C-alpha cells in the first residue's frame, strides 16, 4: 500500500512538472494529495486488516494496553473464555 501511495505522489509530481506548473501550484497539488491520503488512511488500514481476517469486535480504552484488554474481556465473557482456551494455562 505504501508503495502505491509513493507511486501516486511521483506521478502527481511528474504531471505537475509536465504541465509546467509553478512551484506554488506544485506544492498545492502535493498538499492536496497528502490531505486526501490523510482523510482515507484509517479506511485503508481497516480494509487491509479485514483482508487479513481481522474482525472488529468492539472498541475500548484504558490507561495502557493491558487495562484496555482487561476491559474488553470483562465486557465479553464469551471471548474471554475462548481467549483462555487458545492461550492455554
Biopython code that builds the backbone (N, CA, C, O; Angstrom):
import numpy as np
from Bio.PDB.StructureBuilder import StructureBuilder

atoms = [
    (1, "UNK", "N", (0.822, -1.189, 0.000)),
    (1, "UNK", "CA", (0.000, 0.000, 0.000)),
    (1, "UNK", "C", (0.867, 1.253, 0.000)),
    (1, "UNK", "O", (0.578, 2.221, -0.704)),
    (2, "UNK", "N", (1.933, 1.225, 0.797)),
    (2, "UNK", "CA", (2.813, 2.392, 0.871)),
    (2, "UNK", "C", (3.466, 2.655, -0.477)),
    (2, "UNK", "O", (3.659, 3.804, -0.876)),
    (3, "UNK", "N", (3.804, 1.571, -1.171)),
    (3, "UNK", "CA", (4.422, 1.731, -2.491)),
    (3, "UNK", "C", (3.451, 2.366, -3.479)),
    (3, "UNK", "O", (3.861, 3.177, -4.310)),
    (4, "UNK", "N", (2.176, 2.013, -3.401)),
    (4, "UNK", "CA", (1.172, 2.613, -4.287)),
    (4, "UNK", "C", (1.006, 4.101, -3.991)),
    (4, "UNK", "O", (0.866, 4.904, -4.914)),
    (5, "UNK", "N", (1.021, 4.471, -2.723)),
    (5, "UNK", "CA", (0.904, 5.886, -2.367)),
    (5, "UNK", "C", (2.142, 6.663, -2.800)),
    (5, "UNK", "O", (2.038, 7.806, -3.245)),
    (6, "UNK", "N", (3.314, 6.043, -2.669)),
    (6, "UNK", "CA", (4.549, 6.674, -3.131)),
    (6, "UNK", "C", (4.499, 6.868, -4.646)),
    (6, "UNK", "O", (4.883, 7.922, -5.153)),
    (7, "UNK", "N", (4.027, 5.854, -5.365)),
    (7, "UNK", "CA", (3.918, 5.957, -6.821)),
    (7, "UNK", "C", (2.925, 7.049, -7.223)),
    (7, "UNK", "O", (3.157, 7.768, -8.195)),
    (8, "UNK", "N", (1.829, 7.174, -6.488)),
    (8, "UNK", "CA", (0.853, 8.229, -6.793)),
    (8, "UNK", "C", (1.469, 9.603, -6.597)),
    (8, "UNK", "O", (1.193, 10.520, -7.371)),
    (9, "UNK", "N", (2.299, 9.759, -5.573)),
    (9, "UNK", "CA", (2.968, 11.026, -5.336)),
    (9, "UNK", "C", (3.962, 11.334, -6.460)),
    (9, "UNK", "O", (4.054, 12.478, -6.904)),
    (10, "UNK", "N", (4.699, 10.331, -6.920)),
    (10, "UNK", "CA", (5.639, 10.512, -8.027)),
    (10, "UNK", "C", (4.891, 10.894, -9.297)),
    (10, "UNK", "O", (5.312, 11.806, -10.008)),
    (11, "UNK", "N", (3.802, 10.220, -9.589)),
    (11, "UNK", "CA", (3.008, 10.526, -10.779)),
    (11, "UNK", "C", (2.464, 11.948, -10.711)),
    (11, "UNK", "O", (2.496, 12.670, -11.708)),
    (12, "UNK", "N", (1.967, 12.353, -9.554)),
    (12, "UNK", "CA", (1.448, 13.713, -9.403)),
    (12, "UNK", "C", (2.556, 14.742, -9.597)),
    (12, "UNK", "O", (2.333, 15.787, -10.207)),
    (13, "UNK", "N", (3.745, 14.453, -9.083)),
    (13, "UNK", "CA", (4.868, 15.370, -9.266)),
    (13, "UNK", "C", (5.277, 15.460, -10.728)),
    (13, "UNK", "O", (5.538, 16.551, -11.234)),
    (14, "UNK", "N", (5.335, 14.331, -11.404)),
    (14, "UNK", "CA", (5.689, 14.336, -12.826)),
    (14, "UNK", "C", (4.645, 15.068, -13.665)),
    (14, "UNK", "O", (4.983, 15.810, -14.587)),
    (15, "UNK", "N", (3.379, 14.853, -13.334)),
    (15, "UNK", "CA", (2.323, 15.536, -14.095)),
    (15, "UNK", "C", (2.394, 17.049, -13.891)),
    (15, "UNK", "O", (2.203, 17.810, -14.840)),
    (16, "UNK", "N", (2.662, 17.484, -12.683)),
    (16, "UNK", "CA", (2.759, 18.922, -12.454)),
    (16, "UNK", "C", (3.979, 19.499, -13.151)),
    (16, "UNK", "O", (3.947, 20.647, -13.593)),
    (17, "UNK", "N", (5.066, 18.719, -13.258)),
    (17, "UNK", "CA", (6.255, 19.170, -13.983)),
    (17, "UNK", "C", (5.974, 19.228, -15.484)),
    (17, "UNK", "O", (6.362, 20.189, -16.149)),
    (18, "UNK", "N", (5.306, 18.211, -16.020)),
    (18, "UNK", "CA", (4.988, 18.170, -17.451)),
    (18, "UNK", "C", (4.040, 19.304, -17.825)),
    (18, "UNK", "O", (4.170, 19.909, -18.890)),
    (19, "UNK", "N", (3.089, 19.585, -16.943)),
    (19, "UNK", "CA", (2.141, 20.672, -17.219)),
    (19, "UNK", "C", (2.764, 22.045, -17.020)),
    (19, "UNK", "O", (2.159, 23.057, -17.374)),
    (20, "UNK", "N", (3.959, 22.090, -16.460)),
    (20, "UNK", "CA", (4.649, 23.354, -16.283)),
    (20, "UNK", "C", (4.087, 24.222, -15.172)),
    (20, "UNK", "O", (4.111, 25.450, -15.259)),
    (21, "UNK", "N", (3.585, 23.583, -14.135)),
    (21, "UNK", "CA", (3.037, 24.347, -13.019)),
    (21, "UNK", "C", (4.163, 25.029, -12.243)),
    (21, "UNK", "O", (5.271, 24.503, -12.140)),
    (22, "UNK", "N", (3.861, 26.194, -11.706)),
    (22, "UNK", "CA", (4.864, 26.886, -10.901)),
    (22, "UNK", "C", (5.028, 26.172, -9.563)),
    (22, "UNK", "O", (4.181, 25.358, -9.197)),
    (23, "UNK", "N", (6.107, 26.461, -8.823)),
    (23, "UNK", "CA", (6.351, 25.743, -7.565)),
    (23, "UNK", "C", (5.209, 25.854, -6.549)),
    (23, "UNK", "O", (4.964, 24.912, -5.795)),
    (24, "UNK", "N", (4.516, 26.979, -6.521)),
    (24, "UNK", "CA", (3.401, 27.125, -5.588)),
    (24, "UNK", "C", (2.267, 26.156, -5.940)),
    (24, "UNK", "O", (1.677, 25.534, -5.057)),
    (25, "UNK", "N", (1.970, 26.036, -7.228)),
    (25, "UNK", "CA", (0.921, 25.111, -7.662)),
    (25, "UNK", "C", (1.345, 23.661, -7.435)),
    (25, "UNK", "O", (0.520, 22.819, -7.082)),
    (26, "UNK", "N", (2.638, 23.371, -7.638)),
    (26, "UNK", "CA", (3.130, 22.019, -7.377)),
    (26, "UNK", "C", (2.986, 21.677, -5.894)),
    (26, "UNK", "O", (2.594, 20.567, -5.533)),
    (27, "UNK", "N", (3.310, 22.646, -5.046)),
    (27, "UNK", "CA", (3.154, 22.427, -3.606)),
    (27, "UNK", "C", (1.703, 22.231, -3.210)),
    (27, "UNK", "O", (1.390, 21.398, -2.360)),
    (28, "UNK", "N", (0.810, 23.006, -3.833)),
    (28, "UNK", "CA", (-0.616, 22.870, -3.540)),
    (28, "UNK", "C", (-1.128, 21.494, -3.972)),
    (28, "UNK", "O", (-1.933, 20.879, -3.273)),
    (29, "UNK", "N", (-0.658, 21.018, -5.121)),
    (29, "UNK", "CA", (-1.070, 19.692, -5.605)),
    (29, "UNK", "C", (-0.551, 18.603, -4.664)),
    (29, "UNK", "O", (-1.266, 17.651, -4.352)),
    (30, "UNK", "N", (0.692, 18.750, -4.216)),
    (30, "UNK", "CA", (1.262, 17.772, -3.296)),
    (30, "UNK", "C", (0.526, 17.792, -1.957)),
    (30, "UNK", "O", (0.254, 16.742, -1.375)),
    (31, "UNK", "N", (0.209, 18.983, -1.479)),
    (31, "UNK", "CA", (-0.548, 19.112, -0.232)),
    (31, "UNK", "C", (-1.938, 18.484, -0.369)),
    (31, "UNK", "O", (-2.409, 17.808, 0.546)),
    (32, "UNK", "N", (-2.589, 18.707, -1.506)),
    (32, "UNK", "CA", (-3.905, 18.116, -1.750)),
    (32, "UNK", "C", (-3.855, 16.597, -1.744)),
    (32, "UNK", "O", (-4.736, 15.944, -1.183)),
    (33, "UNK", "N", (-2.825, 16.034, -2.368)),
    (33, "UNK", "CA", (-2.671, 14.579, -2.377)),
    (33, "UNK", "C", (-2.434, 14.064, -0.957)),
    (33, "UNK", "O", (-3.018, 13.055, -0.559)),
    (34, "UNK", "N", (-1.584, 14.749, -0.193)),
    (34, "UNK", "CA", (-1.307, 14.333, 1.187)),
    (34, "UNK", "C", (-2.573, 14.409, 2.041)),
    (34, "UNK", "O", (-2.823, 13.524, 2.858)),
    (35, "UNK", "N", (-3.369, 15.457, 1.857)),
    (35, "UNK", "CA", (-4.616, 15.578, 2.613)),
    (35, "UNK", "C", (-5.596, 14.475, 2.231)),
    (35, "UNK", "O", (-6.277, 13.919, 3.093)),
    (36, "UNK", "N", (-5.666, 14.160, 0.945)),
    (36, "UNK", "CA", (-6.543, 13.085, 0.504)),
    (36, "UNK", "C", (-6.161, 11.754, 1.124)),
    (36, "UNK", "O", (-7.022, 10.998, 1.575)),
    (37, "UNK", "N", (-4.868, 11.472, 1.145)),
    (37, "UNK", "CA", (-4.390, 10.234, 1.767)),
    (37, "UNK", "C", (-4.703, 10.257, 3.261)),
    (37, "UNK", "O", (-5.111, 9.244, 3.828)),
    (38, "UNK", "N", (-4.513, 11.404, 3.892)),
    (38, "UNK", "CA", (-4.809, 11.516, 5.315)),
    (38, "UNK", "C", (-6.268, 11.258, 5.638)),
    (38, "UNK", "O", (-6.584, 10.663, 6.669)),
    (39, "UNK", "N", (-7.155, 11.701, 4.767)),
    (39, "UNK", "CA", (-8.586, 11.502, 5.005)),
    (39, "UNK", "C", (-8.997, 10.035, 4.876)),
    (39, "UNK", "O", (-9.933, 9.596, 5.544)),
    (40, "UNK", "N", (-8.304, 9.272, 4.024)),
    (40, "UNK", "CA", (-8.705, 7.881, 3.809)),
    (40, "UNK", "C", (-7.773, 6.871, 4.467)),
    (40, "UNK", "O", (-7.960, 5.666, 4.295)),
    (41, "UNK", "N", (-6.765, 7.337, 5.222)),
    (41, "UNK", "CA", (-5.756, 6.435, 5.786)),
    (41, "UNK", "C", (-6.366, 5.383, 6.716)),
    (41, "UNK", "O", (-6.024, 4.205, 6.613)),
    (42, "UNK", "N", (-7.252, 5.784, 7.611)),
    (42, "UNK", "CA", (-7.852, 4.799, 8.524)),
    (42, "UNK", "C", (-8.735, 3.808, 7.787)),
    (42, "UNK", "O", (-8.801, 2.638, 8.165)),
    (43, "UNK", "N", (-9.414, 4.260, 6.738)),
    (43, "UNK", "CA", (-10.212, 3.331, 5.940)),
    (43, "UNK", "C", (-9.315, 2.310, 5.246)),
    (43, "UNK", "O", (-9.660, 1.131, 5.168)),
    (44, "UNK", "N", (-8.174, 2.757, 4.746)),
    (44, "UNK", "CA", (-7.224, 1.836, 4.115)),
    (44, "UNK", "C", (-6.686, 0.832, 5.124)),
    (44, "UNK", "O", (-6.541, -0.348, 4.802)),
    (45, "UNK", "N", (-6.389, 1.280, 6.338)),
    (45, "UNK", "CA", (-5.905, 0.375, 7.377)),
    (45, "UNK", "C", (-6.984, -0.640, 7.745)),
    (45, "UNK", "O", (-6.696, -1.831, 7.865)),
    (46, "UNK", "N", (-8.219, -0.183, 7.924)),
    (46, "UNK", "CA", (-9.325, -1.089, 8.263)),
    (46, "UNK", "C", (-9.536, -2.117, 7.167)),
    (46, "UNK", "O", (-9.749, -3.295, 7.451)),
    (47, "UNK", "N", (-9.478, -1.674, 5.906)),
    (47, "UNK", "CA", (-9.667, -2.561, 4.765)),
    (47, "UNK", "C", (-8.562, -3.615, 4.725)),
    (47, "UNK", "O", (-8.828, -4.790, 4.470)),
    (48, "UNK", "N", (-7.327, -3.193, 4.976)),
    (48, "UNK", "CA", (-6.205, -4.124, 4.966)),
    (48, "UNK", "C", (-6.339, -5.154, 6.081)),
    (48, "UNK", "O", (-6.092, -6.340, 5.861)),
    (49, "UNK", "N", (-6.724, -4.713, 7.266)),
    (49, "UNK", "CA", (-6.898, -5.655, 8.375)),
    (49, "UNK", "C", (-8.037, -6.630, 8.096)),
    (49, "UNK", "O", (-7.922, -7.811, 8.425)),
    (50, "UNK", "N", (-9.133, -6.168, 7.499)),
    (50, "UNK", "CA", (-10.245, -7.058, 7.150)),
    (50, "UNK", "C", (-9.809, -8.096, 6.141)),
    (50, "UNK", "O", (-10.227, -9.251, 6.220)),
    (51, "UNK", "N", (-8.972, -7.704, 5.191)),
    (51, "UNK", "CA", (-8.473, -8.653, 4.199)),
    (51, "UNK", "C", (-7.600, -9.720, 4.837)),
    (51, "UNK", "O", (-7.522, -10.840, 4.333)),
    (52, "UNK", "N", (-6.941, -9.385, 5.947)),
    (52, "UNK", "CA", (-6.090, -10.339, 6.668)),
    (52, "UNK", "C", (-6.892, -11.210, 7.626)),
    (52, "UNK", "O", (-6.320, -12.075, 8.288)),
    (53, "UNK", "N", (-8.206, -11.000, 7.714)),
    (53, "UNK", "CA", (-9.059, -11.837, 8.544)),
    (53, "UNK", "C", (-9.428, -11.259, 9.892)),
    (53, "UNK", "O", (-10.103, -11.924, 10.678)),
    (54, "UNK", "N", (-9.005, -10.033, 10.186)),
    (54, "UNK", "CA", (-9.370, -9.413, 11.460)),
    (54, "UNK", "C", (-10.817, -8.957, 11.420)),
    (54, "UNK", "O", (-11.328, -8.548, 10.377)),
    (55, "UNK", "N", (-11.475, -9.035, 12.581)),
    (55, "UNK", "CA", (-12.861, -8.624, 12.717)),
    (55, "UNK", "C", (-12.949, -7.625, 13.869)),
    (55, "UNK", "O", (-12.350, -7.835, 14.923)),
    (56, "UNK", "N", (-13.689, -6.548, 13.670)),
    (56, "UNK", "CA", (-13.873, -5.577, 14.741)),
    (56, "UNK", "C", (-14.939, -6.115, 15.684)),
    (56, "UNK", "O", (-16.097, -6.269, 15.297)),
    (57, "UNK", "N", (-14.552, -6.397, 16.910)),
    (57, "UNK", "CA", (-15.468, -6.915, 17.914)),
    (57, "UNK", "C", (-15.980, -5.811, 18.820)),
    (57, "UNK", "O", (-17.079, -5.913, 19.363)),
    (58, "UNK", "N", (-15.199, -4.763, 18.988)),
    (58, "UNK", "CA", (-15.584, -3.672, 19.862)),
    (58, "UNK", "C", (-14.437, -2.699, 20.032)),
    (58, "UNK", "O", (-13.315, -2.946, 19.590)),
    (59, "UNK", "N", (-14.739, -1.601, 20.676)),
    (59, "UNK", "CA", (-13.742, -0.568, 20.924)),
    (59, "UNK", "C", (-13.714, -0.273, 22.409)),
    (59, "UNK", "O", (-14.756, -0.051, 23.025)),
    (60, "UNK", "N", (-12.524, -0.271, 22.983)),
    (60, "UNK", "CA", (-12.347, 0.050, 24.395)),
    (60, "UNK", "C", (-11.152, 0.978, 24.552)),
    (60, "UNK", "O", (-10.350, 1.146, 23.633)),
    (61, "UNK", "N", (-11.051, 1.574, 25.726)),
    (61, "UNK", "CA", (-9.887, 2.392, 26.035)),
    (61, "UNK", "C", (-9.411, 2.050, 27.426)),
    (61, "UNK", "O", (-10.156, 1.483, 28.225)),
    (62, "UNK", "N", (-8.183, 2.390, 27.715)),
    (62, "UNK", "CA", (-7.615, 2.145, 29.026)),
    (62, "UNK", "C", (-6.320, 2.915, 29.175)),
    (62, "UNK", "O", (-5.828, 3.510, 28.216)),
    (63, "UNK", "N", (-5.770, 2.903, 30.377)),
    (63, "UNK", "CA", (-4.525, 3.626, 30.627)),
    (63, "UNK", "C", (-3.363, 3.026, 29.849)),
    (63, "UNK", "O", (-2.423, 3.730, 29.482)),
    (64, "UNK", "N", (-3.433, 1.714, 29.600)),
    (64, "UNK", "CA", (-2.413, 1.032, 28.806)),
    (64, "UNK", "C", (-3.075, -0.139, 28.074)),
    (64, "UNK", "O", (-4.279, -0.364, 28.195)),
    (65, "UNK", "N", (-2.282, -0.861, 27.334)),
    (65, "UNK", "CA", (-2.829, -1.969, 26.527)),
    (65, "UNK", "C", (-3.450, -3.055, 27.416)),
    (65, "UNK", "O", (-4.514, -3.587, 27.099)),
    (66, "UNK", "N", (-2.789, -3.375, 28.514)),
    (66, "UNK", "CA", (-3.317, -4.414, 29.406)),
    (66, "UNK", "C", (-4.657, -4.017, 30.019)),
    (66, "UNK", "O", (-5.566, -4.841, 30.126)),
    (67, "UNK", "N", (-4.777, -2.752, 30.422)),
    (67, "UNK", "CA", (-6.033, -2.285, 31.002)),
    (67, "UNK", "C", (-7.160, -2.301, 29.974)),
    (67, "UNK", "O", (-8.293, -2.660, 30.296)),
    (68, "UNK", "N", (-6.852, -1.915, 28.751)),
    (68, "UNK", "CA", (-7.863, -1.931, 27.694)),
    (68, "UNK", "C", (-8.280, -3.363, 27.369)),
    (68, "UNK", "O", (-9.459, -3.639, 27.150)),
    (69, "UNK", "N", (-7.309, -4.267, 27.338)),
    (69, "UNK", "CA", (-7.623, -5.674, 27.070)),
    (69, "UNK", "C", (-8.498, -6.250, 28.175)),
    (69, "UNK", "O", (-9.453, -6.978, 27.904)),
    (70, "UNK", "N", (-8.176, -5.925, 29.397)),
    (70, "UNK", "CA", (-8.969, -6.402, 30.539)),
    (70, "UNK", "C", (-10.403, -5.895, 30.459)),
    (70, "UNK", "O", (-11.349, -6.646, 30.693)),
    (71, "UNK", "N", (-10.557, -4.608, 30.125)),
    (71, "UNK", "CA", (-11.900, -4.022, 29.994)),
    (71, "UNK", "C", (-12.695, -4.704, 28.894)),
    (71, "UNK", "O", (-13.886, -4.974, 29.045)),
    (72, "UNK", "N", (-12.017, -4.976, 27.787)),
    (72, "UNK", "CA", (-12.691, -5.628, 26.666)),
    (72, "UNK", "C", (-13.147, -7.026, 27.046)),
    (72, "UNK", "O", (-14.284, -7.408, 26.765)),
    (73, "UNK", "N", (-12.269, -7.792, 27.682)),
    (73, "UNK", "CA", (-12.620, -9.164, 28.046)),
    (73, "UNK", "C", (-13.644, -9.214, 29.168)),
    (73, "UNK", "O", (-14.423, -10.164, 29.244)),
    (74, "UNK", "N", (-13.661, -8.207, 30.045)),
    (74, "UNK", "CA", (-14.710, -8.135, 31.065)),
    (74, "UNK", "C", (-16.080, -7.903, 30.440)),
    (74, "UNK", "O", (-17.089, -8.398, 30.942)),
    (75, "UNK", "N", (-16.113, -7.159, 29.354)),
    (75, "UNK", "CA", (-17.383, -6.849, 28.680)),
    (75, "UNK", "C", (-17.856, -7.996, 27.785)),
    (75, "UNK", "O", (-19.030, -8.050, 27.418)),
    (76, "UNK", "N", (-16.963, -8.902, 27.436)),
    (76, "UNK", "CA", (-17.325, -10.008, 26.545)),
    (76, "UNK", "C", (-16.812, -11.321, 27.140)),
    (76, "UNK", "O", (-15.775, -11.828, 26.713)),
    (77, "UNK", "N", (-17.523, -11.869, 28.116)),
    (77, "UNK", "CA", (-17.034, -13.082, 28.792)),
    (77, "UNK", "C", (-16.871, -14.278, 27.850)),
    (77, "UNK", "O", (-16.003, -15.123, 28.067)),
    (78, "UNK", "N", (-17.694, -14.353, 26.815)),
    (78, "UNK", "CA", (-17.560, -15.482, 25.883)),
    (78, "UNK", "C", (-16.242, -15.414, 25.125)),
    (78, "UNK", "O", (-15.644, -16.448, 24.827)),
    (79, "UNK", "N", (-15.788, -14.214, 24.812)),
    (79, "UNK", "CA", (-14.482, -14.064, 24.162)),
    (79, "UNK", "C", (-13.355, -14.335, 25.152)),
    (79, "UNK", "O", (-12.311, -14.869, 24.779)),
    (80, "UNK", "N", (-13.568, -13.964, 26.416)),
    (80, "UNK", "CA", (-12.554, -14.230, 27.440)),
    (80, "UNK", "C", (-12.340, -15.728, 27.594)),
    (80, "UNK", "O", (-11.202, -16.183, 27.717)),
    (81, "UNK", "N", (-13.423, -16.498, 27.588)),
    (81, "UNK", "CA", (-13.304, -17.951, 27.705)),
    (81, "UNK", "C", (-12.583, -18.528, 26.496)),
    (81, "UNK", "O", (-11.725, -19.400, 26.638)),
    (82, "UNK", "N", (-12.927, -18.046, 25.313)),
    (82, "UNK", "CA", (-12.274, -18.511, 24.087)),
    (82, "UNK", "C", (-10.784, -18.133, 24.094)),
    (82, "UNK", "O", (-9.930, -18.922, 23.693)),
    (83, "UNK", "N", (-10.497, -16.925, 24.553)),
    (83, "UNK", "CA", (-9.114, -16.467, 24.633)),
    (83, "UNK", "C", (-8.308, -17.325, 25.608)),
    (83, "UNK", "O", (-7.151, -17.653, 25.343)),
    (84, "UNK", "N", (-8.918, -17.686, 26.728)),
    (84, "UNK", "CA", (-8.242, -18.515, 27.722)),
    (84, "UNK", "C", (-7.942, -19.910, 27.168)),
    (84, "UNK", "O", (-6.899, -20.488, 27.474)),
    (85, "UNK", "N", (-8.851, -20.447, 26.358)),
    (85, "UNK", "CA", (-8.634, -21.764, 25.758)),
    (85, "UNK", "C", (-7.495, -21.715, 24.741)),
    (85, "UNK", "O", (-6.710, -22.659, 24.651)),
    (86, "UNK", "N", (-7.398, -20.629, 23.976)),
    (86, "UNK", "CA", (-6.374, -20.514, 22.947)),
    (86, "UNK", "C", (-4.990, -20.298, 23.538)),
    (86, "UNK", "O", (-4.011, -20.827, 23.012)),
    (87, "UNK", "N", (-4.886, -19.535, 24.619)),
    (87, "UNK", "CA", (-3.585, -19.221, 25.186)),
    (87, "UNK", "C", (-3.094, -20.309, 26.126)),
    (87, "UNK", "O", (-1.900, -20.378, 26.415)),
    (88, "UNK", "N", (-3.981, -21.151, 26.602)),
    (88, "UNK", "CA", (-3.589, -22.252, 27.498)),
    (88, "UNK", "C", (-3.401, -21.788, 28.926)),
    (88, "UNK", "O", (-3.554, -20.608, 29.241)),
    (89, "UNK", "N", (-3.064, -22.744, 29.792)),
    (89, "UNK", "CA", (-2.925, -22.434, 31.218)),
    (89, "UNK", "C", (-1.658, -21.634, 31.515)),
    (89, "UNK", "O", (-1.398, -21.295, 32.669)),
]
sb = StructureBuilder()
sb.init_structure("model")
sb.init_model(0)
sb.init_chain("A")
sb.init_seg("    ")
for serial, (resi, resn, name, xyz) in enumerate(atoms, 1):
    if name == "N":
        sb.init_residue(resn, " ", resi, " ")
    sb.init_atom(name, np.array(xyz, "f"), 0.0, 1.0, " ", f" {name:<3s}", serial, name[0])
structure = sb.get_structure()
